[in-house]
Amino acid sequence: MKLVLVTDAWVPQVNSVVTTLVELVRELESLGHVVQVIHPGLFRTRPCPGYPAIDIALRPSKQLAAMLDIAGADAIHLATEGPLGWAARAYCRRNNLAFTTAYHTRFPEILNAALKIPLRLGYAIFRHFHKPSAGVMVPSSAMLRLLHDKGFRNLRSWTHGVDTQLFKYVESPQVCPALGSLARPVSLFVGRASREKNIEAFLKLDVPGTKVVCGVGPLEKDLRERYPTVRWLGMLPREELAQVYAAADVFVMPSQHETFGLVMLESMSCGTPVAALPVAGPVEVVGVPSQGGVLHKDMQKAWYGAVSVPRHEARNRAVEFSWAYASLMFAGHLVPIRSGGRHQKTQATGVDVRKMSSGASKI
C-alpha cells in the first residue's frame, strides 16, 4: 500500500504528535507499506502565532496539489488540522477522494484558553474539518465518547504505543547527568510550558523534594522567573529524556485536556508512576482502576498516592501498549482513495461508542 500522510507536525518539531507519527511511519514501513510524508519542511513557512518554535506552511495549496497529483496514493491520511491539513482536505473534496483524519489535540480548549474563542465555535470549526473524513481516528475511548457527544461522526478507536527499549525499566530512581544530585522525591513534568498544559498547577504543588520541568513554550520565561527553585532543563534529546524519566520518583500530568498523553506512557515504561487528573488521556493511559499511578481531581492527593505506587506496576501498565499494535489498528482504519468519500463498512453510533473501553488499547 502507498500511503500519503499529510501533517503540519513533523521533525524538527518536538512534541507527542511528532513522536507518534514518526513511530507510526517506522512501523508501517516495517510492515512493507510505502509512506510519503508531506510536512511543513517541504514548503515556505512562517512561525506559528503564539508558538514561534513551530513553523507552519505558508499558502501550500498549489504545491501540495502538485505533490498529490503525482503521488500515486492508495490511501490519504490527514494527521493535523493546520494549513496542510486544510489544503489536503480541499484537494480530496475537489477530486472526490476518500481520506481519513486523526484527532490528536484538543484545539478548541487551547483556542478558548489562549484567545477566548468560545468552545462551541471551536468545536464547530473542527467538526466541520472532520465531517467529510471516512474515519476520524481518536486515541482514547473517553475522547471518542466526548467527540461523539459533540456531534462528530465516523469515529474510530485508535491507540498509541511506547518504545520500551528506549524507555528502559529501572527498579529504583537513578542519578543522571542532566539532573545531578537533587533532594528527593523528584517530581517531573515533561511537555510544553503553555496554558493548555496547566503547568502552573504542578509548579504550585506543596510537596517535598524537587520539581523538574523538561520542555519549552510561551510561558517558560515568565515561569522560570516566578519559580526559581524549580529545575528547568529545556528541551532534551530523547535518549537523555529517558534518563530523566528513570531518575524521577513521580511524573505529574496536570493537564485537563490530553487526548492521550504519550509522555505518561514513556514515564511509566521507565517505572516512574504518574499523578494526574481523572480526564480522558490519563484514564486511558494510567488505567481505571489506576494501574500506572494515581488519578484524583485533587493533584495533591494524586501526587501522594502516586509516589507510593511500586515502579514495577507502572512498567507493567506501560508494556500493555505497543507501536506494532497501534500501527495495525491505524492501517485497518485506512480507506482506498476511490471508495466514494465514505467508509462503507461501519458507522459509529451512540450505542457502539459507549461500548468502547480502555481495553481497546491493549494487546
TIVO-844084 format. One record per residue: residue in one letter; x, y, z of N, C-alpha, C in turn. Coordinates in steps of 0.02 Angstrom, whole numbers, padded with zeros to 5 digits, always signed. Atoms other than C-alpha are relative to their C-alpha. Layout:
AXYZXYZXYZ;...
***
This chain:
M+00042-00060+00000+00000+00000+00000+00044+00062+00000;K-00033-00065+00000+00058+00177-00039-00045+00049+00039;L+00036-00048-00042+00002+00296+00098+00033+00068-00005;V-00024-00069-00005+00019+00484+00088-00026+00027+00066;L+00017-00027-00066+00022+00558+00263+00015+00074-00001;V-00007-00073+00001-00008+00746+00270-00003+00025+00072;T-00003-00022-00069+00044+00829+00432+00034+00069+00007;D-00031-00064-00018+00080+01003+00500+00050-00008+00057;A-00046+00014-00055+00178+00922+00642+00051-00053-00022;W-00053+00047+00022+00345+00842+00595+00067+00027+00025;V-00067-00020-00020+00529+00846+00638+00022+00061-00041;P-00033+00002-00065+00619+00953+00692-00043+00020+00060;Q+00043-00013-00058+00467+00994+00799+00007-00057+00051;V-00004+00051-00052+00472+00902+00965-00064+00003+00042;N+00061+00006-00039+00303+00850+01036-00028-00070-00009;S+00027+00068+00001+00195+00697+01062-00030-00019-00067;V+00028+00015+00066+00109+00712+00893+00055-00021-00048;V-00057+00018+00044+00277+00709+00802+00026-00068+00018;T-00024+00066-00022+00336+00562+00907-00046-00055-00025;T+00050+00050+00022+00175+00468+00868+00006-00014-00075;L-00002+00009+00072+00189+00498+00681+00065-00031-00023;V-00064+00030+00018+00374+00455+00670-00001-00075+00015;E+00004+00071-00017+00344+00290+00761-00049-00037-00046;L+00050+00030+00044+00190+00256+00655+00029-00014-00069;V-00030+00010+00066+00285+00281+00492+00051-00057+00002;R-00051+00053-00007+00427+00170+00553-00033-00069+00001;E+00034+00065-00005+00307+00029+00597-00034-00019-00065;L+00034+00015+00063+00206+00043+00437+00049-00022-00054;E-00050+00019+00049+00364+00036+00332+00029-00069+00016;S-00024+00066-00018+00421-00117+00430-00049-00054-00021;L+00052+00046+00023+00257-00199+00377-00002-00005-00077;G-00003+00003+00072+00301-00168+00194-00038+00055-00037;H+00036-00056+00031+00195-00012+00164+00049+00055-00021;V-00039-00058+00022+00265+00139+00071-00036+00062+00026;V+00031-00059-00030+00234+00302+00164+00036+00063-00025;Q-00026-00066+00019+00259+00476+00089-00028+00051+00048;V+00021-00050-00048+00254+00612+00220+00005+00069-00031;I+00001-00069+00023+00203+00786+00165-00004+00044+00062;H-00008-00036-00064+00259+00906+00302+00024+00072-00014;P-00017-00071+00011+00299+01092+00327+00070+00012-00028;G-00067-00009+00025+00484+01068+00289+00006+00000-00075;L+00000+00001+00073+00438+01047+00105-00027+00064-00030;F+00033-00060+00023+00358+01219+00094+00033+00063+00029;R-00016-00063-00034+00389+01402+00130-00040+00001+00065;T+00034+00002-00065+00347+01425+00313+00004+00068+00035;R-00002-00057-00045+00314+01555+00446-00011-00027+00070;P+00011+00023-00068+00316+01540+00636-00075+00000+00017;C+00070+00005-00021+00151+01485+00711-00014+00054+00053;P+00017-00051-00050+00067+01629+00806-00007-00030+00070;G+00002+00025-00068+00094+01601+00991+00049-00055+00014;Y-00048+00055-00007+00217+01458+00959+00056+00010-00051;P-00050-00018+00051+00367+01535+00868+00048-00056-00017;A-00046+00056+00015+00468+01373+00879-00030-00049-00050;I+00035+00045+00047+00339+01287+00767-00012+00036-00065;D+00010-00029+00066+00342+01325+00581-00061-00032-00033;I+00057+00025+00038+00183+01310+00477+00006+00021-00073;A-00004-00013+00072+00166+01302+00289-00038+00062-00019;L+00029-00063+00021+00127+01467+00203-00032-00009-00070;R+00038+00008+00063-00008+01456+00067+00022-00061-00039;P-00028+00061+00030+00031+01274+00024-00043-00032-00054;S+00049+00038+00040-00122+01230-00083+00026-00021-00069;K-00021+00016+00068-00046+01238-00258+00056-00052+00000;Q-00056+00046-00002+00117+01150-00214-00022-00068+00026;L+00023+00064-00027+00028+01018-00110-00041-00038-00053;A+00040+00032+00052-00095+00983-00252+00045-00034-00051;A-00046+00030+00048+00051+00953-00370+00032-00063+00028;M-00028+00059-00032+00128+00831-00245-00050-00058-00001;L+00050+00052-00003-00035+00736-00226-00018-00026-00070;D+00015+00021+00069-00063+00732-00416+00046-00056-00022;I-00049+00050+00024+00095+00628-00439+00016-00053+00052;A-00019+00045-00055+00097+00533-00275-00018-00073-00014;G+00021+00069+00011+00005+00379-00336-00024-00033+00064;A+00021+00025-00065-00076+00357-00166-00056-00051-00006;D+00056+00046-00010-00184+00209-00119-00046+00026+00055;A+00038-00028-00055-00238+00299+00040+00032+00066+00020;I-00023-00066-00024-00225+00476+00109-00024+00010+00072;H+00018-00014-00070-00221+00520+00294+00022+00070+00018;L-00014-00068-00023-00231+00697+00363+00008-00002+00075;A-00015+00010-00071-00147+00694+00532-00017+00060+00043;T+00009-00061-00039-00175+00875+00583-00047+00048-00036;E+00049-00048+00027-00296+01019+00559+00031+00068-00014;G-00034-00062+00016-00166+01151+00512-00006+00017-00074;P+00004-00020+00070-00135+01235+00343+00006-00057-00050;L-00007+00057+00046-00076+01074+00260-00061-00046+00004;G+00059+00042-00007-00222+00976+00331-00060+00029-00038;W+00056-00032+00035-00349+01102+00265+00011-00001-00075;A-00014+00000+00072-00263+01112+00095-00011-00070-00029;A+00009+00068+00024-00261+00922+00078-00074-00020+00002;R+00073+00013-00004-00443+00912+00134-00035+00030-00061;A+00030-00032+00058-00491+01036-00003+00016-00038-00064;Y-00020+00038+00060-00392+00937-00133-00041-00064-00006;C+00037+00064+00001-00477+00773-00085-00074+00012-00016;R+00070-00015+00014-00650+00852-00086-00009+00019-00074;R+00004-00023+00070-00617+00933-00255+00005-00058-00049;N-00011+00057+00045-00562+00767-00331-00039-00062+00021;N+00043+00055-00023-00691+00659-00240+00041-00060+00024;L-00043+00053-00027-00555+00560-00148-00016-00011+00073;A+00011+00015-00071-00586+00472+00016+00065+00010+00039;F-00059-00009-00043-00469+00510+00161-00021-00012+00072;T+00012+00006-00072-00452+00480+00347+00035+00058+00035;T-00030-00053-00040-00407+00602+00485+00013-00027+00070;A-00012+00018-00070-00349+00597+00666-00013+00061+00044;Y+00011-00053-00049-00394+00698+00821+00052-00008+00054;H-00056+00006-00047-00229+00717+00913-00003+00050+00057;T-00007-00056-00047-00251+00882+01004-00067+00035+00010;R+00063-00033-00016-00395+00969+01093+00007+00075-00014;F-00009-00070+00019-00377+01131+00996-00056+00047+00022;P+00052-00046-00024-00549+01202+01044+00015+00026+00070;E-00017-00022-00067-00492+01207+01226+00061+00046+00000;I-00059-00043+00005-00323+01281+01177-00019+00069-00026;L+00021-00064+00027-00406+01417+01073-00041+00039+00051;N+00040-00033-00052-00526+01453+01215+00045+00031+00054;A-00045-00025-00052-00384+01471+01341+00044+00056-00024;A-00048-00049+00026-00268+01571+01229-00033+00062-00030;L+00030-00055+00037-00386+01678+01126-00072+00014+00019;K+00069-00008-00024-00553+01664+01219-00052-00016-00053;I+00049+00022+00050-00635+01584+01067-00048-00049+00034;P+00049+00044-00035-00797+01503+01132+00009-00073-00021;L-00007+00071+00014-00788+01314+01145-00048-00023-00054;R+00050+00020+00050-00947+01297+01043+00024+00015-00070;L-00026-00018+00065-00868+01390+00898+00060-00042-00019;G-00059+00041+00013-00704+01295+00915-00019-00070-00023;Y+00021+00068+00019-00790+01127+00909-00037+00000-00068;A+00034-00004+00065-00897+01184+00761+00051+00001-00057;I-00052-00004+00052-00739+01226+00662+00031-00069-00011;F-00034+00064+00007-00656+01059+00698-00048-00056-00020;R+00050+00048+00025-00817+00961+00673-00008+00007-00075;H+00003-00012+00072-00826+01043+00501+00060-00030-00036;F-00060+00028+00031-00646+00993+00463-00007-00076-00008;H+00001+00073+00000-00676+00810+00507-00064-00030-00031;K+00063+00027+00024-00853+00794+00437+00006-00044-00062;P-00005+00043+00059-00802+00726+00264+00048-00058+00007;S-00049+00054-00010-00673+00607+00339-00035-00068+00000;A+00027+00068+00000-00704+00423+00306+00013-00036+00065;G-00013+00030-00065-00636+00385+00479+00044+00047+00041;V-00037-00045-00044-00582+00500+00621+00032-00042+00055;M-00034+00043-00048-00451+00408+00725+00012+00039+00065;V-00003-00033-00065-00459+00450+00910+00035-00046+00049;P-00043+00045-00038-00328+00383+01032-00023-00017+00071;S+00024+00022-00065-00435+00366+01189-00076-00008-00004;S+00072+00014+00001-00609+00296+01222-00040+00058+00029;A+00035-00057-00030-00658+00441+01335-00004+00058-00049;M+00000-00054+00050-00608+00565+01199-00047-00016-00057;L+00045+00021+00053-00704+00464+01070-00073+00014+00021;R+00069-00012-00024-00862+00474+01177-00015+00075+00002;L+00010-00072-00003-00837+00661+01203-00013+00028-00070;L+00009-00024+00068-00820+00693+01017-00067-00022-00029;H+00065+00023+00023-00972+00587+00980-00055+00044+00028;D+00050-00043-00031-01072+00691+01103+00001+00071-00028;K-00007-00066+00031-01007+00848+01015-00024-00001-00073;G+00027+00003+00068-01081+00787+00850+00048-00026-00053;F-00046+00030+00047-00927+00708+00769-00024-00070-00018;R+00021+00066+00022-00962+00552+00666+00058-00036-00035;N-00052+00042+00032-00863+00411+00581+00062-00005+00044;L-00056+00004-00047-00756+00397+00738+00028-00071+00003;R-00033+00065-00002-00629+00256+00750+00046-00002+00061;S-00042+00008-00058-00548+00194+00909+00071-00019-00021;W-00071+00012+00016-00358+00200+00897+00038-00003+00065;T-00041-00004-00060-00214+00197+01022+00071+00019-00020;H-00071-00013+00013-00029+00238+01037+00041-00053+00036;G-00043+00049-00031+00122+00141+01098+00060+00033+00032;V-00061-00026-00031+00289+00160+01185+00059-00044-00018;D-00062+00035+00015+00467+00111+01142+00031-00024+00066;T-00024+00026-00064+00507+00000+01291+00075-00013+00001;Q-00073+00008+00002+00687-00022+01232+00035+00066+00013;L-00028-00066-00013+00723+00164+01232-00015+00021+00072;F+00021-00019-00067+00624+00195+01391+00003-00061+00045;K-00014+00062-00036+00702+00056+01493-00023+00004+00073;Y+00023+00004-00070+00636-00001+01662+00060+00000+00048;V-00049+00002-00054+00738+00036+01818-00038-00011+00065;E+00035+00019-00062+00693-00037+01988-00003+00056+00051;S+00000-00057-00045+00738+00122+02082+00026+00061-00038;P-00021-00061+00036+00764+00304+02027+00076+00006-00004;Q-00072-00004+00013+00935+00331+01950+00024+00073+00001;V-00031-00066+00007+01053+00481+01959+00021+00007-00073;C-00021-00010+00070+01076+00553+01784+00037+00066-00006;P-00041-00060+00007+01199+00685+01721-00040+00064-00007;A+00040-00061+00012+01061+00807+01669-00027+00029+00065;L+00029-00023-00063+00997+00816+01848+00051+00006+00056;G-00047+00002-00056+01143+00775+01961-00036-00024+00063;S+00029+00020-00064+01104+00753+02146-00052+00051+00022;L+00054-00044-00020+00935+00826+02195-00035-00026+00063;A+00040+00020-00057+00828+00825+02351-00059-00041-00024;R+00054+00044+00019+00704+00683+02339-00059+00007+00048;P+00013+00030+00066+00572+00641+02294+00002+00052-00056;V-00003-00042+00059+00596+00711+02119-00066-00006-00038;S+00063-00003+00037+00433+00765+02034+00014+00029-00069;L-00018-00018+00068+00443+00778+01845-00062+00019-00041;F+00048-00017+00052+00340+00867+01712+00037+00004-00066;V-00028-00004+00068+00378+00843+01526-00055+00023-00047;G+00050-00026+00046+00286+00947+01398+00010+00074-00013;R-00004-00071+00015+00254+01122+01332-00015+00042+00062;A+00015-00048-00053+00262+01265+01454-00051+00049-00029;S+00054-00038+00033+00094+01330+01394-00064-00006+00041;R+00062-00003-00038-00080+01369+01457-00038-00066-00001;E+00042+00061+00005-00163+01211+01391+00027-00058+00041;K-00029+00054-00040-00043+01102+01491-00012+00010+00075;N+00016-00013-00071-00098+01184+01656+00062-00010+00044;I-00064+00015-00033+00086+01177+01706+00006+00033+00069;E-00008-00034-00064+00067+01303+01847-00032-00039+00058;A+00029+00042-00052-00043+01180+01942+00053-00047+00028;F-00057+00041-00023+00113+01070+01950+00049+00041+00041;L-00050-00042-00033+00229+01212+01999-00024+00023+00069;K+00028-00023-00063+00112+01265+02140-00009-00055+00052;L+00011+00056-00047+00101+01091+02219+00045+00008+00062;D-00037-00004-00063+00153+01094+02402+00021-00071+00019;V-00025+00068-00012+00254+00933+02403+00074+00003+00015;P-00071+00000-00017+00426+00886+02469+00043-00016-00061;G-00048+00018+00053+00583+00864+02363+00010+00054-00051;T-00019-00046+00054+00625+00943+02195-00048-00009-00059;K+00040+00002+00061+00518+00989+02045+00046+00011-00059;V-00041-00004+00062+00593+00965+01870-00048+00009-00059;V+00039-00011+00061+00523+01031+01706+00045-00011-00060;C-00036+00012+00063+00581+00967+01537-00046+00020-00057;G+00042-00025+00054+00511+01066+01391+00007+00075-00006;V-00001-00072+00012+00494+01240+01318-00070+00021-00020;G+00066-00025+00021+00349+01352+01273-00008+00073+00015;P+00010-00072-00005+00273+01525+01275+00000+00027+00072;L+00002-00023-00070+00258+01532+01467+00067-00012+00036;E-00061+00022-00034+00434+01468+01502+00038+00057+00034;K-00040-00055-00028+00523+01634+01529-00032+00027+00064;D+00035-00027-00058+00392+01701+01648+00000-00049+00058;L+00003+00050-00053+00378+01538+01745+00069-00012+00031;R-00068+00007-00027+00567+01521+01763+00014+00054+00052;E-00012-00056-00046+00571+01692+01846-00041-00006+00063;R+00045+00004-00057+00425+01656+01960+00012-00062+00043;Y-00013+00062-00038+00480+01481+02012+00074-00018-00006;P-00072+00010+00008+00670+01492+02029+00026-00063+00033;T-00024+00061-00033+00683+01338+02141-00013-00063-00042;V+00013+00057+00045+00617+01226+02001+00061-00011-00045;R-00055+00016+00045+00749+01137+01897-00027-00002-00072;W+00024-00006+00068+00719+01189+01715+00052-00029-00048;L-00048+00034+00044+00800+01075+01585-00006+00020-00073;G+00010-00016+00070+00731+01146+01423-00016-00063-00040;M+00013+00057+00044+00721+01026+01275+00060-00047+00000;L-00054+00050-00002+00821+00864+01284-00009-00051-00057;P+00006+00057+00046+00861+00728+01155-00035-00057+00035;R+00042+00052-00030+00752+00576+01182+00041-00049+00042;E-00042+00045-00040+00897+00470+01245+00012+00029+00069;E-00009-00033-00065+00931+00597+01383-00066+00004+00038;L+00066-00003-00032+00745+00616+01416-00016-00066+00035;A+00013+00065-00031+00734+00429+01451+00037-00005+00067;Q-00038+00001-00063+00869+00450+01585-00033+00044+00052;V+00034-00044-00047+00772+00594+01663-00063-00034+00027;Y+00058+00038-00024+00612+00489+01670+00022-00050+00054;A-00023+00052-00045+00712+00350+01755+00026+00028+00066;A-00027-00031-00060+00783+00473+01881-00054+00029+00045;A+00054-00031-00038+00613+00538+01939-00034-00051+00045;D+00040+00041-00045+00509+00472+02083-00074-00001-00019;V+00070-00005+00021+00342+00530+02013-00005+00048-00059;F+00013-00043+00058+00281+00605+01849-00068+00033+00011;V+00062-00037-00012+00148+00741+01864-00028+00026-00066;M+00034-00024+00060+00023+00773+01724-00061+00041+00022;P+00054-00043-00024-00084+00924+01773-00051+00019-00054;S+00044-00020+00055-00166+00946+01601-00070-00028+00007;Q+00070+00021+00000-00355+00939+01592-00024-00019-00070;H+00023+00007+00069-00359+00922+01403+00045-00044-00042;E-00041+00047+00038-00250+00775+01350-00045-00049-00038;T+00036+00052+00038-00318+00666+01209+00030-00069+00015;F-00032+00063-00018-00191+00532+01257+00053+00013+00055;G-00052-00013-00050-00031+00591+01345+00057-00049-00005;L-00054+00048+00013+00115+00494+01271+00055+00004+00052;V-00053-00007-00049+00237+00565+01398-00013-00040+00063;M+00016+00042-00058+00145+00474+01537+00020-00072-00012;L-00017+00069+00018+00170+00310+01446+00075-00010+00001;E-00074+00004+00000+00356+00345+01423+00026-00002+00072;S-00020+00000-00070+00374+00384+01609-00014-00068+00033;M+00019+00064-00029+00282+00226+01661+00044-00056-00026;S-00043+00051+00028+00390+00123+01544+00066-00004+00038;C-00061-00002-00040+00541+00180+01647-00012-00021+00072;G+00017+00019-00068+00449+00131+01805-00023+00057+00044;T+00020-00058-00039+00403+00307+01861-00076+00009-00004;P+00073-00004-00001+00220+00314+01915-00025+00071-00013;V+00030-00063+00023+00101+00453+01862-00052+00025+00050;A+00054-00034-00036-00003+00577+01962-00036+00045-00049;A+00036-00038+00051-00140+00651+01854-00072+00009+00019;L+00072-00010-00009-00318+00713+01845-00038-00055-00036;P+00039+00053+00032-00455+00587+01802-00037+00024-00062;V+00029-00025+00063-00483+00653+01625+00022-00047-00057;A-00003+00048+00056-00482+00573+01452+00067-00035-00009;G-00065+00032+00014-00296+00544+01418+00026-00043+00057;P-00024+00040-00057-00240+00489+01593-00043-00062+00015;V+00043+00058-00011-00392+00375+01611+00020-00057-00047;E-00019+00051+00049-00338+00284+01452+00070-00028+00015;V-00069+00020-00006-00152+00279+01490+00015-00031+00068;V-00014+00024-00067-00141+00258+01678-00046-00058+00018;G+00047+00055-00012-00296+00148+01684-00048+00015+00057;V+00051-00004-00053-00454+00139+01790-00027-00069+00012;P-00033-00033-00056-00442+00075+01921+00074+00011-00015;S-00068-00022+00016-00271+00158+01923+00049-00058+00005;Q-00051+00052+00003-00128+00043+01874+00070+00029-00003;G-00067-00029+00009+00018+00152+01820+00012+00061+00042;G-00006-00059-00042-00008+00287+01950-00065+00011+00037;V+00061-00017-00036-00149+00378+02038-00033+00059-00034;L+00040-00054+00028-00288+00486+01965-00045+00028+00055;H+00043-00032-00050-00377+00611+02076-00012+00072-00021;K+00015-00069+00019-00463+00778+02049+00040+00050+00042;D-00045-00040-00040-00352+00846+02189+00071-00022-00015;M-00067+00020+00021-00175+00847+02118+00045-00017+00059;Q-00040+00015-00060-00101+00848+02293-00010-00072+00021;K+00015+00069-00019-00189+00685+02335+00026-00049-00053;A-00026+00043+00053-00142+00612+02166+00075-00010+00009;W-00073+00004-00009+00042+00653+02200+00018-00047+00057;Y-00017+00041-00058+00046+00574+02373-00018-00073-00012;G+00016+00069+00016-00039+00419+02306+00048-00030-00049;A-00042+00026+00054+00069+00401+02151+00071-00013+00024;V-00069+00008-00021+00236+00421+02241+00010-00065+00037;S-00005+00063-00035+00196+00261+02335-00015-00061-00044;V+00015+00055+00046+00150+00156+02181+00065-00037-00017;P-00060+00038+00019+00278+00015+02153+00019+00011-00073;R-00023-00016+00068+00383+00051+01999-00017-00057-00049;H+00014+00055+00047+00354-00123+01926-00073+00002-00023;E+00070-00004+00021+00166-00089+01923-00009+00052-00056;A+00002-00050+00054+00192+00068+01818+00027-00030-00064;R-00029+00032+00060+00303-00030+01698-00048-00051-00030;N+00046+00051+00025+00177-00172+01686-00058+00031-00039;R+00053-00033+00037+00043-00050+01632+00026+00025-00067;A-00027-00028+00062+00156+00030+01501+00008-00053-00054;V-00015+00051+00051+00201-00133+01414-00064-00028-00030;E+00063+00020+00032+00016-00161+01377-00011+00037-00066;F+00006-00040+00060+00039-00033+01238+00060-00013-00045;S-00056+00010+00046+00144-00063+01082-00013+00037-00065;W+00007-00034+00064+00178+00033+00922-00021-00049-00055;A+00019+00050+00051+00159-00128+00822-00076-00007-00002;Y+00072+00007-00003-00020-00149+00882-00035+00064-00023;A+00030-00063+00019-00060+00036+00863+00002+00010-00075;S-00008-00008+00073+00004+00033+00683-00047-00046-00038;L+00047+00046+00032-00101-00118+00639-00071+00028+00004;M+00065-00032-00006-00255-00029+00707-00007+00057-00050;F+00001-00057+00046-00211+00126+00607-00011-00024-00072;A+00005+00025+00069-00187+00029+00445-00069-00029-00014;G+00067+00028+00009-00353-00059+00473-00054+00052-00010;H+00050-00054+00007-00444+00108+00477+00008+00039-00065;L-00009-00036+00063-00371+00174+00313-00050-00023-00053;V+00048+00017+00053-00484+00178+00160+00031+00015-00069;P-00024-00015+00068-00448+00170-00028-00024+00069-00021;I+00019-00068+00018-00450+00345-00104-00060+00001-00047;R+00056+00002+00047-00579+00289-00233-00062-00035+00030;S+00056+00034-00031-00706+00224-00106-00062+00044+00006;G+00060-00042+00003-00827+00367-00139-00004+00051+00056;G-00001-00051-00051-00777+00475+00007-00025-00021+00067;R+00025+00023-00065-00852+00369+00146+00022-00072+00011;H-00014+00069-00018-00804+00212+00238-00067-00035+00004;Q+00065+00031+00004-00948+00095+00197-00011-00056+00049;K+00008+00060-00042-00914-00045+00320-00033+00014+00067;T+00026-00013-00066-00953+00036+00487-00015+00074+00009;Q+00015-00068-00020-01029+00192+00560-00002+00001+00076;A+00000-00004-00073-01001+00248+00740-00068+00024+00023;T+00065-00018-00028-01168+00251+00831+00008+00012+00074;G-00003-00013-00072-01209+00306+01006+00010-00064+00039;V-00006+00063-00036-01227+00125+01060+00070-00028-00005;D-00067+00027+00010-01062+00070+00984+00052+00040+00039;V-00049-00042-00034-00968+00217+01055+00002-00015+00074;R+00001+00010-00072-01023+00184+01232+00021-00070+00020;K-00028+00065-00015-00968+00003+01219+00076+00000+00001;M-00072-00004+00001-00790+00062+01192+00027+00004+00070;S-00031-00003-00065-00674+00039+01340+00075+00006-00009;S-00073-00008+00004-00492+00068+01382+00034-00065-00020;G-00030+00064+00020-00462-00116+01347+00015-00003-00073;A-00013+00000+00072-00465-00074+01162+00071+00018-00015;S-00069-00020+00014-00290-00006+01181+00050-00053+00018;K-00046+00051-00024-00216-00166+01249+00012-00053-00053;I-00014+00057+00044-00135-00311+01159-00038-00061+00027;
***
